[in-house]
Amino acid sequence: MSARTVLAVAALCVSPLALAVEGNAEAARDKVAMCIGCHGIPGYQTVFPKTYKVPLIGGQYPEYIVAALQAYKSGDRKHPSMNGIAASLTEQDMADIAAYYSAQK
């Protein structure tokens, strides 16, 4: 089993309602501007609040992306920028963003 498969299964176990809303990749085009600045740059690192290597999320399983965003929104995952961004997202926004990035290479 690949690492991506394991992560996707784990995301589903952590958040069984991860994809309760159907995502629309086209609708996400206006929602991903806040994501591209970090998650679209190979090798990008943030320096706040500490040095953190930002993962490229293109091609990631949508269940994992939604579960991660839900965890940032609830505060279960900690990163000030991501917590703030996720706090503003609806379930539909999360599903749309996940659909968009899962379709990327």
PyMOL CGO cylinders between C-alpha atoms (Angstrom):
from pymol import cmd
from pymol.cgo import CYLINDER

trace = [
    CYLINDER, 0.00, 0.00, 0.00, 1.44, 3.40, -0.94, 0.3, 1, 1, 1, 1, 1, 1,
    CYLINDER, 1.44, 3.40, -0.94, 1.99, 6.20, 1.57, 0.3, 1, 1, 1, 1, 1, 1,
    CYLINDER, 1.99, 6.20, 1.57, -0.68, 8.30, -0.17, 0.3, 1, 1, 1, 1, 1, 1,
    CYLINDER, -0.68, 8.30, -0.17, -3.20, 5.50, 0.19, 0.3, 1, 1, 1, 1, 1, 1,
    CYLINDER, -3.20, 5.50, 0.19, -2.39, 5.13, 3.88, 0.3, 1, 1, 1, 1, 1, 1,
    CYLINDER, -2.39, 5.13, 3.88, -2.80, 8.88, 4.42, 0.3, 1, 1, 1, 1, 1, 1,
    CYLINDER, -2.80, 8.88, 4.42, -6.12, 8.93, 2.58, 0.3, 1, 1, 1, 1, 1, 1,
    CYLINDER, -6.12, 8.93, 2.58, -7.45, 6.01, 4.62, 0.3, 1, 1, 1, 1, 1, 1,
    CYLINDER, -7.45, 6.01, 4.62, -6.22, 7.66, 7.83, 0.3, 1, 1, 1, 1, 1, 1,
    CYLINDER, -6.22, 7.66, 7.83, -7.93, 10.91, 6.87, 0.3, 1, 1, 1, 1, 1, 1,
    CYLINDER, -7.93, 10.91, 6.87, -11.20, 9.08, 6.35, 0.3, 1, 1, 1, 1, 1, 1,
    CYLINDER, -11.20, 9.08, 6.35, -10.86, 7.36, 9.72, 0.3, 1, 1, 1, 1, 1, 1,
    CYLINDER, -10.86, 7.36, 9.72, -10.17, 10.65, 11.48, 0.3, 1, 1, 1, 1, 1, 1,
    CYLINDER, -10.17, 10.65, 11.48, -12.99, 12.48, 9.74, 0.3, 1, 1, 1, 1, 1, 1,
    CYLINDER, -12.99, 12.48, 9.74, -15.70, 10.19, 8.38, 0.3, 1, 1, 1, 1, 1, 1,
    CYLINDER, -15.70, 10.19, 8.38, -17.69, 13.21, 7.22, 0.3, 1, 1, 1, 1, 1, 1,
    CYLINDER, -17.69, 13.21, 7.22, -14.70, 14.65, 5.35, 0.3, 1, 1, 1, 1, 1, 1,
    CYLINDER, -14.70, 14.65, 5.35, -16.53, 14.70, 2.02, 0.3, 1, 1, 1, 1, 1, 1,
    CYLINDER, -16.53, 14.70, 2.02, -20.09, 15.28, 3.22, 0.3, 1, 1, 1, 1, 1, 1,
    CYLINDER, -20.09, 15.28, 3.22, -20.26, 18.02, 0.55, 0.3, 1, 1, 1, 1, 1, 1,
    CYLINDER, -20.26, 18.02, 0.55, -19.45, 17.42, -3.12, 0.3, 1, 1, 1, 1, 1, 1,
    CYLINDER, -19.45, 17.42, -3.12, -16.57, 19.58, -4.30, 0.3, 1, 1, 1, 1, 1, 1,
    CYLINDER, -16.57, 19.58, -4.30, -16.52, 21.58, -7.52, 0.3, 1, 1, 1, 1, 1, 1,
    CYLINDER, -16.52, 21.58, -7.52, -13.02, 22.24, -8.87, 0.3, 1, 1, 1, 1, 1, 1,
    CYLINDER, -13.02, 22.24, -8.87, -14.28, 24.99, -11.19, 0.3, 1, 1, 1, 1, 1, 1,
    CYLINDER, -14.28, 24.99, -11.19, -15.94, 26.83, -8.29, 0.3, 1, 1, 1, 1, 1, 1,
    CYLINDER, -15.94, 26.83, -8.29, -12.62, 26.75, -6.41, 0.3, 1, 1, 1, 1, 1, 1,
    CYLINDER, -12.62, 26.75, -6.41, -10.78, 28.86, -8.97, 0.3, 1, 1, 1, 1, 1, 1,
    CYLINDER, -10.78, 28.86, -8.97, -11.78, 32.02, -7.07, 0.3, 1, 1, 1, 1, 1, 1,
    CYLINDER, -11.78, 32.02, -7.07, -11.08, 30.39, -3.68, 0.3, 1, 1, 1, 1, 1, 1,
    CYLINDER, -11.08, 30.39, -3.68, -7.50, 29.13, -4.12, 0.3, 1, 1, 1, 1, 1, 1,
    CYLINDER, -7.50, 29.13, -4.12, -5.72, 32.48, -4.45, 0.3, 1, 1, 1, 1, 1, 1,
    CYLINDER, -5.72, 32.48, -4.45, -4.89, 32.33, -0.73, 0.3, 1, 1, 1, 1, 1, 1,
    CYLINDER, -4.89, 32.33, -0.73, -3.45, 28.81, -1.16, 0.3, 1, 1, 1, 1, 1, 1,
    CYLINDER, -3.45, 28.81, -1.16, -1.30, 29.23, -4.26, 0.3, 1, 1, 1, 1, 1, 1,
    CYLINDER, -1.30, 29.23, -4.26, 1.07, 31.72, -2.63, 0.3, 1, 1, 1, 1, 1, 1,
    CYLINDER, 1.07, 31.72, -2.63, 2.45, 28.97, -0.39, 0.3, 1, 1, 1, 1, 1, 1,
    CYLINDER, 2.45, 28.97, -0.39, 1.28, 25.58, -1.65, 0.3, 1, 1, 1, 1, 1, 1,
    CYLINDER, 1.28, 25.58, -1.65, 2.10, 26.27, -5.30, 0.3, 1, 1, 1, 1, 1, 1,
    CYLINDER, 2.10, 26.27, -5.30, 5.81, 27.03, -4.90, 0.3, 1, 1, 1, 1, 1, 1,
    CYLINDER, 5.81, 27.03, -4.90, 8.20, 24.05, -4.96, 0.3, 1, 1, 1, 1, 1, 1,
    CYLINDER, 8.20, 24.05, -4.96, 10.52, 24.11, -1.93, 0.3, 1, 1, 1, 1, 1, 1,
    CYLINDER, 10.52, 24.11, -1.93, 8.71, 27.03, -0.26, 0.3, 1, 1, 1, 1, 1, 1,
    CYLINDER, 8.71, 27.03, -0.26, 9.27, 27.53, 3.47, 0.3, 1, 1, 1, 1, 1, 1,
    CYLINDER, 9.27, 27.53, 3.47, 7.51, 29.86, 5.88, 0.3, 1, 1, 1, 1, 1, 1,
    CYLINDER, 7.51, 29.86, 5.88, 9.36, 31.46, 8.74, 0.3, 1, 1, 1, 1, 1, 1,
    CYLINDER, 9.36, 31.46, 8.74, 6.37, 32.23, 10.96, 0.3, 1, 1, 1, 1, 1, 1,
    CYLINDER, 6.37, 32.23, 10.96, 5.94, 31.11, 13.65, 0.3, 1, 1, 1, 1, 1, 1,
    CYLINDER, 5.94, 31.11, 13.65, 8.92, 28.87, 12.89, 0.3, 1, 1, 1, 1, 1, 1,
    CYLINDER, 8.92, 28.87, 12.89, 10.59, 27.57, 9.75, 0.3, 1, 1, 1, 1, 1, 1,
    CYLINDER, 10.59, 27.57, 9.75, 8.12, 25.19, 8.18, 0.3, 1, 1, 1, 1, 1, 1,
    CYLINDER, 8.12, 25.19, 8.18, 8.40, 23.43, 4.83, 0.3, 1, 1, 1, 1, 1, 1,
    CYLINDER, 8.40, 23.43, 4.83, 5.14, 24.02, 2.99, 0.3, 1, 1, 1, 1, 1, 1,
    CYLINDER, 5.14, 24.02, 2.99, 3.91, 20.94, 1.14, 0.3, 1, 1, 1, 1, 1, 1,
    CYLINDER, 3.91, 20.94, 1.14, 2.77, 21.03, -2.46, 0.3, 1, 1, 1, 1, 1, 1,
    CYLINDER, 2.77, 21.03, -2.46, -0.81, 19.76, -2.33, 0.3, 1, 1, 1, 1, 1, 1,
    CYLINDER, -0.81, 19.76, -2.33, -1.54, 19.27, -6.02, 0.3, 1, 1, 1, 1, 1, 1,
    CYLINDER, -1.54, 19.27, -6.02, -2.65, 15.69, -6.64, 0.3, 1, 1, 1, 1, 1, 1,
    CYLINDER, -2.65, 15.69, -6.64, -3.40, 15.04, -2.96, 0.3, 1, 1, 1, 1, 1, 1,
    CYLINDER, -3.40, 15.04, -2.96, -6.50, 13.01, -2.11, 0.3, 1, 1, 1, 1, 1, 1,
    CYLINDER, -6.50, 13.01, -2.11, -9.51, 15.32, -1.58, 0.3, 1, 1, 1, 1, 1, 1,
    CYLINDER, -9.51, 15.32, -1.58, -10.44, 13.48, 1.64, 0.3, 1, 1, 1, 1, 1, 1,
    CYLINDER, -10.44, 13.48, 1.64, -7.06, 14.33, 3.11, 0.3, 1, 1, 1, 1, 1, 1,
    CYLINDER, -7.06, 14.33, 3.11, -7.28, 18.00, 2.12, 0.3, 1, 1, 1, 1, 1, 1,
    CYLINDER, -7.28, 18.00, 2.12, -10.76, 18.36, 3.62, 0.3, 1, 1, 1, 1, 1, 1,
    CYLINDER, -10.76, 18.36, 3.62, -9.74, 16.53, 6.80, 0.3, 1, 1, 1, 1, 1, 1,
    CYLINDER, -9.74, 16.53, 6.80, -6.66, 18.76, 7.16, 0.3, 1, 1, 1, 1, 1, 1,
    CYLINDER, -6.66, 18.76, 7.16, -8.70, 21.93, 6.64, 0.3, 1, 1, 1, 1, 1, 1,
    CYLINDER, -8.70, 21.93, 6.64, -11.30, 20.75, 9.16, 0.3, 1, 1, 1, 1, 1, 1,
    CYLINDER, -11.30, 20.75, 9.16, -8.53, 20.05, 11.68, 0.3, 1, 1, 1, 1, 1, 1,
    CYLINDER, -8.53, 20.05, 11.68, -7.04, 23.52, 11.16, 0.3, 1, 1, 1, 1, 1, 1,
    CYLINDER, -7.04, 23.52, 11.16, -10.49, 25.09, 11.53, 0.3, 1, 1, 1, 1, 1, 1,
    CYLINDER, -10.49, 25.09, 11.53, -11.21, 23.22, 14.76, 0.3, 1, 1, 1, 1, 1, 1,
    CYLINDER, -11.21, 23.22, 14.76, -7.72, 23.93, 16.13, 0.3, 1, 1, 1, 1, 1, 1,
    CYLINDER, -7.72, 23.93, 16.13, -6.75, 20.25, 16.25, 0.3, 1, 1, 1, 1, 1, 1,
    CYLINDER, -6.75, 20.25, 16.25, -3.89, 21.11, 13.86, 0.3, 1, 1, 1, 1, 1, 1,
    CYLINDER, -3.89, 21.11, 13.86, -1.85, 24.15, 14.78, 0.3, 1, 1, 1, 1, 1, 1,
    CYLINDER, -1.85, 24.15, 14.78, -0.39, 26.71, 12.40, 0.3, 1, 1, 1, 1, 1, 1,
    CYLINDER, -0.39, 26.71, 12.40, -1.42, 30.37, 12.78, 0.3, 1, 1, 1, 1, 1, 1,
    CYLINDER, -1.42, 30.37, 12.78, -1.79, 31.10, 9.07, 0.3, 1, 1, 1, 1, 1, 1,
    CYLINDER, -1.79, 31.10, 9.07, -3.66, 27.89, 8.30, 0.3, 1, 1, 1, 1, 1, 1,
    CYLINDER, -3.66, 27.89, 8.30, -5.87, 28.22, 11.38, 0.3, 1, 1, 1, 1, 1, 1,
    CYLINDER, -5.87, 28.22, 11.38, -6.87, 31.72, 10.27, 0.3, 1, 1, 1, 1, 1, 1,
    CYLINDER, -6.87, 31.72, 10.27, -7.51, 30.72, 6.67, 0.3, 1, 1, 1, 1, 1, 1,
    CYLINDER, -7.51, 30.72, 6.67, -9.46, 27.58, 7.56, 0.3, 1, 1, 1, 1, 1, 1,
    CYLINDER, -9.46, 27.58, 7.56, -11.60, 29.52, 10.06, 0.3, 1, 1, 1, 1, 1, 1,
    CYLINDER, -11.60, 29.52, 10.06, -13.05, 31.50, 7.15, 0.3, 1, 1, 1, 1, 1, 1,
    CYLINDER, -13.05, 31.50, 7.15, -13.89, 28.44, 5.01, 0.3, 1, 1, 1, 1, 1, 1,
    CYLINDER, -13.89, 28.44, 5.01, -17.28, 26.78, 4.75, 0.3, 1, 1, 1, 1, 1, 1,
    CYLINDER, -17.28, 26.78, 4.75, -17.63, 23.03, 4.22, 0.3, 1, 1, 1, 1, 1, 1,
    CYLINDER, -17.63, 23.03, 4.22, -18.43, 23.81, 0.56, 0.3, 1, 1, 1, 1, 1, 1,
    CYLINDER, -18.43, 23.81, 0.56, -15.27, 25.93, 0.24, 0.3, 1, 1, 1, 1, 1, 1,
    CYLINDER, -15.27, 25.93, 0.24, -13.19, 23.07, 1.67, 0.3, 1, 1, 1, 1, 1, 1,
    CYLINDER, -13.19, 23.07, 1.67, -14.75, 20.53, -0.69, 0.3, 1, 1, 1, 1, 1, 1,
    CYLINDER, -14.75, 20.53, -0.69, -14.23, 22.84, -3.69, 0.3, 1, 1, 1, 1, 1, 1,
    CYLINDER, -14.23, 22.84, -3.69, -10.58, 23.51, -2.78, 0.3, 1, 1, 1, 1, 1, 1,
    CYLINDER, -10.58, 23.51, -2.78, -10.00, 19.78, -2.28, 0.3, 1, 1, 1, 1, 1, 1,
    CYLINDER, -10.00, 19.78, -2.28, -11.56, 19.01, -5.66, 0.3, 1, 1, 1, 1, 1, 1,
    CYLINDER, -11.56, 19.01, -5.66, -9.37, 21.64, -7.31, 0.3, 1, 1, 1, 1, 1, 1,
    CYLINDER, -9.37, 21.64, -7.31, -6.08, 20.47, -5.78, 0.3, 1, 1, 1, 1, 1, 1,
    CYLINDER, -6.08, 20.47, -5.78, -6.81, 16.77, -6.17, 0.3, 1, 1, 1, 1, 1, 1,
    CYLINDER, -6.81, 16.77, -6.17, -7.15, 17.36, -9.92, 0.3, 1, 1, 1, 1, 1, 1,
    CYLINDER, -7.15, 17.36, -9.92, -3.72, 19.05, -10.12, 0.3, 1, 1, 1, 1, 1, 1,
    CYLINDER, -3.72, 19.05, -10.12, -0.48, 17.24, -10.89, 0.3, 1, 1, 1, 1, 1, 1,
]
cmd.load_cgo(trace, "trace")
